[in-house]
């Protein structure tokens, strides 16, 4: 079940909200309602793998208690080692077994040995996210940053809470611990949650879905038939698709959390305005980048070690970041590619970027990001390299089979323009402008801005919801990219 589906919007969510608010105003009872709803949500699409979620919840509940007990009685690293091994083992089993066996078979084939034959292992939706939630919980208990959770219901709810279950954001247990025990929902908070959800839904359905169709078609073209113009259109569409798809999902998750009294931290901060790759990773998928920083980069020594070790740490972190996104060499290359630019920016190049004209540094960052998305999107590493060659002008296509007019419709042009504008912090800029006018007693512009807010809330948001409903009812292209992770 996805948030941008009719069954979620018009059946599942209204029923869950009704049961939640009709339940006696006691946090335990409402936690039980949300826990049951979360398992039902996961069961809808992954019925045969609900047991994996149950086992993960039970195991990490006891791991947390064991780690805390060891701290209090006989200090030992055995509990945390077992907890990490279990969670990494679970992730490896479902996500990387086929990849590892496939690469091992290449070596066996080269050596003339028989190949290993195993069945295709299915990747449960969201396994990367709930595994990282589990790891952050047991590691924070080990670091004595939080006490172990005594309530199995509360811990299971943290790990399975449906707004962030299958595609994040990666919410730390310590950020939700107090909210699991006490939280409130008033009209203002609920209405903010609804507005945020509608904005995210609009990003997904009205932008990501629209630009996703030509992106899929262009990346499916044989690389020897690409032309530079078509290739650039394809990567532009994908650059907007992945941002509006994932940030839209994060907006919906944050909005849903507010409806039930939870507050999630922001996951995106207009990453495409970045002027360096360092800045990009401070703005893109913030919950993942901070997870890797806190649980891998800093324990490896972070910036406290020598320059060569820092570079090695960065490359290792982004190797694993790429591998976390997918079990293929294309994802590994994408991670190393970003790691290499982060290493480069720790040299004089970084200082030059900091002092370069804003337009130039922004152009640099955007080109690095877009070329990186080619490796993220392409099916294989050779196809990605050929696609990059087409972007550089080394295309072999004649333009007769595939030309840009086949894809560039008026609707796509309008959505591309909206996507570019939507990638900019227009509303924060307007908010700052209004505040400056208020501070200087210029009330006219501030009142005009308030009127715009009213129009957005009373007319624009309902229109977005209506357009989304009409689009979903027509059965349009509606995948979630990050479900594969």
C-alpha positions as CSV (number, residue, x, y, z in Angstrom):
1,X,0.0,0.0,0.0
2,X,1.4,3.4,-0.9
3,X,0.3,6.8,0.4
4,X,-0.6,7.9,-3.1
5,X,-3.2,5.3,-3.7
6,X,-7.0,5.4,-3.6
7,X,-7.3,2.6,-1.0
8,X,-5.0,4.5,1.4
9,X,-6.5,7.9,0.9
10,X,-10.1,7.0,1.0
11,X,-10.3,3.8,3.1
12,X,-7.2,3.0,5.2
13,X,-6.4,6.6,6.5
14,X,-9.9,7.7,7.3
15,X,-10.6,4.5,9.2
16,X,-7.4,4.6,11.2
17,X,-8.0,8.2,12.1
18,X,-11.5,7.4,13.2
19,X,-10.4,4.5,15.4
20,X,-7.5,6.5,16.8
21,X,-9.6,9.5,17.9
22,X,-12.6,7.5,19.0
23,X,-10.3,5.4,21.2
24,X,-10.2,6.5,24.9
25,X,-7.7,9.3,25.3
26,X,-5.0,7.1,26.8
27,X,-1.6,6.8,25.1
28,X,-1.3,3.0,25.5
29,X,-4.7,2.4,23.9
30,X,-3.9,4.7,21.0
31,X,-0.5,3.1,20.6
32,X,-2.2,-0.3,20.3
33,X,-4.4,1.2,17.5
34,X,-1.5,2.6,15.6
35,X,0.5,-0.7,16.1
36,X,-2.3,-2.8,14.7
37,X,-2.8,-0.3,11.8
38,X,0.9,-0.4,11.0
39,X,1.0,-4.1,10.8
40,X,-2.1,-4.1,8.6
41,X,-0.4,-1.5,6.4
42,X,2.7,-3.7,6.0
43,X,0.6,-6.8,5.6
44,X,-1.3,-5.3,2.7
45,X,1.7,-5.4,0.4
46,X,4.1,-7.8,2.2
47,X,1.8,-10.4,3.9
48,X,4.3,-13.2,3.7
49,X,7.0,-11.0,5.3
50,X,5.1,-9.6,8.3
51,X,6.8,-12.4,10.3
52,X,10.2,-10.8,9.5
53,X,8.9,-7.5,11.0
54,X,7.6,-9.4,14.1
55,X,10.9,-11.2,14.6
56,X,12.8,-7.9,14.2
57,X,10.7,-6.2,16.8
58,X,11.0,-9.0,19.3
59,X,14.7,-9.5,18.8
60,X,15.6,-5.9,19.2
61,X,13.3,-5.5,22.2
62,X,15.3,-8.2,24.0
63,X,18.6,-7.0,22.6
64,X,18.0,-3.5,24.1
65,X,17.3,-5.1,27.6
66,X,20.3,-7.3,27.3
67,X,22.6,-4.4,26.4
68,X,21.3,-2.4,29.3
69,X,21.6,-5.3,31.7
70,X,25.2,-5.9,30.6
71,X,26.0,-2.2,31.4
72,X,24.5,-2.5,34.9
73,X,26.0,-5.9,35.9
74,X,29.0,-7.1,33.8
75,X,30.2,-4.7,31.1
76,X,30.5,-6.7,27.9
77,X,30.4,-6.0,24.2
78,X,28.8,-9.3,23.4
79,X,25.2,-8.0,23.5
80,X,25.8,-5.1,21.2
81,X,27.9,-7.3,18.8
82,X,25.1,-9.9,18.7
83,X,22.5,-7.1,18.1
84,X,24.5,-5.6,15.2
85,X,25.2,-9.0,13.7
86,X,21.5,-9.9,13.8
87,X,20.3,-6.7,12.1
88,X,23.1,-6.6,9.5
89,X,22.6,-10.4,8.9
90,X,18.8,-9.8,8.4
91,X,19.5,-7.0,5.9
92,X,22.2,-9.0,4.1
93,X,20.0,-12.1,3.9
94,X,17.2,-10.4,2.1
95,X,18.9,-7.6,0.2
96,X,22.4,-8.9,-0.7
97,X,22.3,-12.6,-1.0
98,X,21.4,-12.7,-4.7
99,X,24.0,-10.0,-5.4
100,X,26.8,-11.8,-3.5
101,X,25.9,-15.2,-5.1
102,X,25.8,-13.7,-8.5
103,X,29.2,-12.2,-8.2
104,X,30.6,-15.4,-6.6
105,X,29.2,-17.3,-9.6
106,X,31.2,-15.1,-11.9
107,X,34.4,-16.0,-10.1
108,X,33.4,-19.7,-10.1
109,X,32.6,-19.6,-13.8
110,X,36.0,-18.0,-14.5
111,X,37.7,-20.8,-12.5
112,X,35.7,-23.5,-14.3
113,X,33.8,-24.5,-11.1
114,X,30.0,-25.2,-11.0
115,X,27.8,-22.2,-10.1
116,X,25.8,-22.0,-6.9
117,X,22.1,-22.3,-7.5
118,X,19.7,-20.6,-5.1
119,X,16.2,-19.4,-5.5
120,X,15.4,-15.7,-6.0
121,X,15.2,-14.1,-2.6
122,X,12.5,-11.4,-2.4
123,X,13.4,-8.0,-1.0
124,X,10.8,-7.0,1.6
125,X,9.6,-3.5,1.3
126,X,11.3,-1.1,3.8
127,X,13.8,-3.6,5.2
128,X,16.6,-1.1,4.9
129,X,14.7,1.5,6.8
130,X,13.4,-0.6,9.7
131,X,16.9,-2.3,10.0
132,X,18.5,1.1,10.4
133,X,15.8,2.1,13.0
134,X,16.7,-1.0,14.9
135,X,20.4,-0.4,14.8
136,X,20.1,3.1,16.0
137,X,18.0,2.0,18.9
138,X,20.3,-0.7,20.2
139,X,23.4,1.4,19.6
140,X,21.9,4.4,21.5
141,X,21.1,2.0,24.4
142,X,24.7,0.8,24.3
143,X,26.0,4.4,24.3
144,X,23.8,5.1,27.3
145,X,22.1,7.9,25.5
146,X,18.7,6.3,26.2
147,X,17.3,3.6,28.5
148,X,16.0,0.4,27.0
149,X,12.3,0.5,26.3
150,X,10.4,-1.7,28.7
151,X,7.2,-1.7,26.7
152,X,7.2,-4.1,23.8
153,X,4.2,-2.3,22.4
154,X,6.0,1.0,22.3
155,X,9.2,-0.3,20.8
156,X,7.3,-2.3,18.2
157,X,5.3,0.9,17.4
158,X,8.6,2.8,16.9
159,X,9.9,0.2,14.5
160,X,6.7,-0.3,12.6
161,X,5.0,3.1,12.7
162,X,3.4,3.2,9.2
163,X,4.2,6.8,8.2
164,X,7.9,6.0,8.2
165,X,7.9,2.2,7.9
166,X,8.6,1.5,4.2
167,X,10.5,4.6,3.0
168,X,11.6,6.6,5.9
169,X,12.6,9.1,7.1
170,X,14.9,7.3,9.4
171,X,13.6,8.6,12.8
172,X,15.8,8.0,15.8
173,X,14.3,6.3,18.8
174,X,15.5,9.1,21.1
175,X,13.6,11.6,19.1
176,X,10.3,9.7,19.5
177,X,10.8,8.2,23.0
178,X,9.0,10.9,24.9
179,X,6.3,11.1,22.2
180,X,5.6,7.4,22.6
181,X,4.6,8.1,26.2
182,X,2.8,11.4,25.8
183,X,1.7,13.5,22.8
184,X,-1.2,15.7,21.9
185,X,-3.1,16.7,18.8
186,X,-5.0,19.9,18.5
187,X,-6.8,21.5,15.5
188,X,-3.8,23.6,14.5
189,X,-1.4,20.6,14.5
190,X,-3.8,18.3,12.7
191,X,-4.5,20.9,10.0
192,X,-0.8,21.5,9.5
193,X,-0.4,17.7,9.1
194,X,-3.2,17.6,6.5
195,X,-1.6,20.5,4.6
196,X,1.8,19.0,4.7
197,X,0.4,15.6,3.5
198,X,-1.4,17.3,0.6
199,X,1.7,19.1,-0.5
200,X,3.6,15.9,-0.5
201,X,0.9,14.1,-2.4
202,X,0.9,16.9,-5.0
203,X,4.7,16.6,-5.3
204,X,4.4,12.8,-5.9
205,X,1.3,12.6,-8.1
206,X,1.4,15.9,-10.1
207,X,5.2,16.2,-10.6
208,X,7.1,13.0,-9.9
209,X,4.6,10.7,-11.7
210,X,4.4,13.0,-14.7
211,X,8.2,13.4,-15.3
212,X,8.7,9.8,-14.3
213,X,7.1,8.5,-17.5
214,X,9.4,10.2,-20.0
215,X,12.4,9.4,-17.7
216,X,11.5,5.7,-17.8
217,X,11.0,5.7,-21.5
218,X,14.3,7.5,-22.2
219,X,16.3,5.3,-20.0
220,X,14.8,2.3,-21.7
221,X,16.1,3.4,-25.1
222,X,19.1,1.4,-26.3
223,X,22.2,3.5,-25.6
224,X,23.3,3.3,-29.2
225,X,20.1,5.1,-30.2
226,X,20.4,8.1,-27.8
227,X,21.0,11.6,-28.8
228,X,22.5,14.3,-26.5
229,X,19.2,16.3,-26.4
230,X,17.1,13.2,-25.5
231,X,19.7,12.1,-22.9
232,X,19.7,15.5,-21.2
233,X,15.9,15.5,-21.1
234,X,15.9,12.1,-19.6
235,X,18.3,13.0,-16.8
236,X,16.5,16.3,-16.2
237,X,13.2,14.4,-15.8
238,X,14.8,11.8,-13.5
239,X,16.5,14.5,-11.4
240,X,13.1,16.1,-10.7
241,X,11.4,12.7,-10.4
242,X,13.6,11.3,-7.6
243,X,13.5,14.6,-5.6
244,X,9.7,15.1,-5.8
245,X,9.1,11.4,-5.3
246,X,11.2,11.0,-2.2
247,X,10.7,14.5,-0.7
248,X,7.0,14.1,-1.5
249,X,6.9,10.8,0.5
250,X,8.8,12.5,3.3
251,X,6.3,15.4,3.4
252,X,3.4,12.9,3.5
253,X,5.1,10.9,6.3
254,X,5.7,14.1,8.3
255,X,2.2,15.2,7.7
256,X,0.8,11.9,8.8
257,X,2.9,12.0,12.0
258,X,1.5,15.4,12.9
259,X,-2.0,14.0,12.5
260,X,-1.3,11.4,15.2
261,X,0.6,13.8,17.5
262,X,4.2,12.8,16.4
263,X,6.8,15.2,15.2
264,X,9.4,14.0,12.7
265,X,12.5,15.9,11.8
266,X,12.8,17.4,8.3
267,X,14.4,15.1,5.7
268,X,15.0,17.5,2.8
269,X,16.1,21.1,2.6
270,X,16.0,22.2,-1.0
271,X,19.1,20.1,-2.0
272,X,19.3,21.4,-5.6
273,X,20.2,24.9,-4.5
274,X,23.5,23.5,-3.1
275,X,26.8,25.0,-4.2
276,X,28.9,21.9,-3.3
277,X,28.5,18.2,-2.8
278,X,29.2,18.8,0.9
279,X,26.2,21.1,1.1
280,X,24.1,18.7,-1.0
281,X,24.5,15.9,1.6
282,X,23.5,18.4,4.3
283,X,20.3,19.0,2.5
284,X,19.5,15.6,0.8
285,X,18.0,12.7,2.7
286,X,19.1,14.3,5.9
287,X,18.0,11.4,8.2
288,X,20.2,9.0,6.2
289,X,23.3,11.2,6.0
290,X,23.2,12.0,9.7
291,X,22.7,8.3,10.5
292,X,25.9,7.4,8.6
293,X,27.7,10.3,10.2
294,X,26.7,9.4,13.8
295,X,26.9,5.6,13.6
296,X,29.7,5.1,11.1
297,X,31.8,8.2,10.2
298,X,32.3,9.5,13.7
299,X,33.1,6.1,15.3
300,X,35.7,5.6,12.5
301,X,37.4,8.8,13.7
302,X,35.5,11.4,11.8
303,X,37.6,14.6,11.3
304,X,39.7,13.8,14.3
305,X,42.2,11.6,12.5
306,X,44.8,12.4,9.8
307,X,43.9,13.7,6.3
308,X,44.5,10.3,4.6
309,X,42.3,8.5,7.2
310,X,39.6,11.1,6.8
311,X,39.5,10.5,3.1
312,X,39.5,6.7,3.6
313,X,36.6,7.1,6.1
314,X,34.6,9.2,3.6
315,X,35.1,6.7,0.8
316,X,34.1,3.8,3.1
317,X,31.0,5.6,4.3
318,X,29.8,6.4,0.8
319,X,30.7,2.9,-0.5
320,X,28.3,1.6,2.1
321,X,25.8,4.4,1.4
322,X,25.7,3.3,-2.2
323,X,25.4,-0.3,-1.3
324,X,22.6,0.5,1.2
325,X,20.6,2.0,-1.7
326,X,20.8,-1.1,-3.8
327,X,22.6,-4.4,-4.4
328,X,24.3,-3.6,-7.7
329,X,27.6,-2.2,-8.9
330,X,25.8,0.9,-10.3
331,X,24.8,1.9,-6.8
332,X,28.3,1.1,-5.4
333,X,29.8,3.3,-8.1
334,X,27.3,6.1,-7.3
335,X,28.3,6.0,-3.7
336,X,32.0,6.1,-4.5
337,X,31.4,8.8,-7.0
338,X,29.9,11.1,-4.3
339,X,32.6,10.0,-1.9
340,X,35.3,11.0,-4.4
341,X,33.9,14.5,-4.8
342,X,33.6,14.9,-1.0
343,X,37.3,14.0,-0.8
344,X,38.1,16.4,-3.6
345,X,36.2,19.2,-1.8
346,X,38.4,18.8,1.3
347,X,41.4,20.0,-0.8
348,X,42.0,23.4,-2.3
349,X,39.1,22.7,-4.7
350,X,36.7,23.1,-1.7
351,X,38.2,26.5,-0.8
352,X,38.0,27.6,-4.4
353,X,34.3,26.6,-4.5
354,X,33.6,28.6,-1.3
355,X,35.1,31.7,-2.9
356,X,33.8,31.1,-6.5
357,X,30.9,33.1,-8.0
358,X,27.6,31.7,-6.7
359,X,26.4,30.8,-10.2
360,X,29.5,28.9,-11.0
361,X,29.6,26.8,-7.8
362,X,25.9,26.1,-8.2
363,X,26.4,24.9,-11.8
364,X,29.3,22.7,-10.7
365,X,27.2,21.0,-7.9
366,X,24.1,20.5,-10.1
367,X,26.2,18.9,-12.9
368,X,27.9,16.5,-10.5
369,X,24.5,15.6,-8.9
370,X,22.7,15.1,-12.3
371,X,25.5,12.9,-13.7
372,X,25.6,11.0,-10.5
373,X,21.8,10.2,-10.9
374,X,22.6,8.5,-14.2
375,X,24.5,5.8,-12.3
376,X,21.7,5.7,-9.7
377,X,19.0,5.2,-12.4
378,X,20.7,3.1,-15.1
379,X,20.2,-0.7,-15.0
380,X,23.9,-1.6,-15.4
381,X,27.2,0.2,-15.0
382,X,28.1,-0.1,-18.7
383,X,24.7,1.4,-19.6
384,X,25.4,4.3,-17.2
385,X,28.8,5.0,-18.7
386,X,27.3,5.0,-22.2
387,X,24.5,7.3,-21.1
388,X,27.1,9.7,-19.6
389,X,29.0,9.6,-22.9
390,X,25.7,10.6,-24.7
391,X,25.4,13.5,-22.3
392,X,28.9,14.6,-23.2
393,X,28.0,14.6,-26.9
394,X,29.4,11.1,-27.8
395,X,26.0,9.8,-28.8
396,X,25.5,7.3,-31.6
397,X,21.8,7.9,-32.3
398,X,20.6,9.4,-35.5
399,X,17.7,11.2,-34.0
400,X,15.3,9.5,-36.4
401,X,14.1,6.7,-34.1
402,X,14.1,8.8,-30.9
403,X,13.9,12.6,-31.0
404,X,13.0,15.1,-28.3
405,X,9.6,16.0,-29.7
406,X,8.4,12.5,-28.9
407,X,8.6,13.4,-25.2
408,X,8.4,17.1,-24.9
409,X,4.7,17.8,-24.7
410,X,3.1,21.0,-23.4
411,X,2.1,19.2,-20.3
412,X,5.7,18.0,-19.6
413,X,7.1,21.4,-20.3
414,X,4.7,22.9,-17.8
415,X,5.5,20.3,-15.1
416,X,9.2,20.7,-15.7
417,X,8.9,24.4,-15.1
418,X,6.8,23.8,-12.0
419,X,9.4,21.3,-10.8
420,X,12.3,23.6,-11.2
421,X,10.4,26.4,-9.4
422,X,9.3,23.9,-6.7
423,X,13.0,22.9,-6.2
424,X,13.7,26.4,-5.0
425,X,12.9,27.7,-1.5
426,X,10.3,30.1,-2.8
427,X,8.0,30.0,0.2
428,X,10.8,30.4,2.8
429,X,12.0,33.4,0.8
430,X,8.5,34.9,0.8
431,X,8.3,34.2,4.6
432,X,11.6,36.0,5.2
433,X,10.5,38.9,3.0
434,X,7.2,39.2,4.9
435,X,9.0,39.2,8.2
436,X,11.4,41.9,7.1
437,X,8.4,44.0,6.1
438,X,6.7,43.4,9.5
439,X,9.9,44.3,11.3
440,X,10.1,47.6,9.4
441,X,6.4,48.3,10.0
442,X,5.5,47.9,6.3
443,X,2.2,46.2,7.1
444,X,0.7,46.4,3.5
445,X,3.0,43.7,2.0
446,X,2.7,41.6,5.1
447,X,-1.1,41.7,4.9
448,X,-0.9,40.8,1.2
449,X,1.3,37.8,2.1
450,X,-1.3,36.7,4.7
451,X,-4.0,36.9,2.0
452,X,-1.9,34.7,-0.2
453,X,-1.6,32.2,2.7
454,X,-5.3,32.2,3.0
455,X,-5.8,31.5,-0.7
456,X,-3.3,28.7,-0.6
457,X,-5.1,27.0,2.4
458,X,-8.7,27.6,1.1
459,X,-8.3,27.1,-2.6
460,X,-4.9,25.8,-3.8
461,X,-4.5,22.9,-1.4
462,X,-8.1,21.6,-2.0
463,X,-7.4,22.0,-5.8
464,X,-4.2,19.9,-5.4
465,X,-6.1,17.2,-3.5
466,X,-8.8,17.1,-6.2
467,X,-6.3,16.9,-9.1
468,X,-4.4,14.2,-7.3
469,X,-7.6,12.2,-6.7
470,X,-8.6,12.6,-10.4
471,X,-5.1,11.5,-11.5
472,X,-5.1,8.4,-9.2
473,X,-8.7,7.5,-10.3
474,X,-7.5,7.4,-13.9
475,X,-4.8,4.8,-13.0
476,X,-1.8,6.9,-13.9
477,X,1.9,5.8,-13.5
478,X,2.4,5.7,-9.7
479,X,5.5,4.0,-8.5
480,X,7.5,4.9,-5.4
481,X,11.2,4.9,-6.3
482,X,12.5,4.4,-2.7
483,X,10.3,1.3,-2.1
484,X,13.1,-0.7,-3.8
485,X,15.5,0.2,-0.9
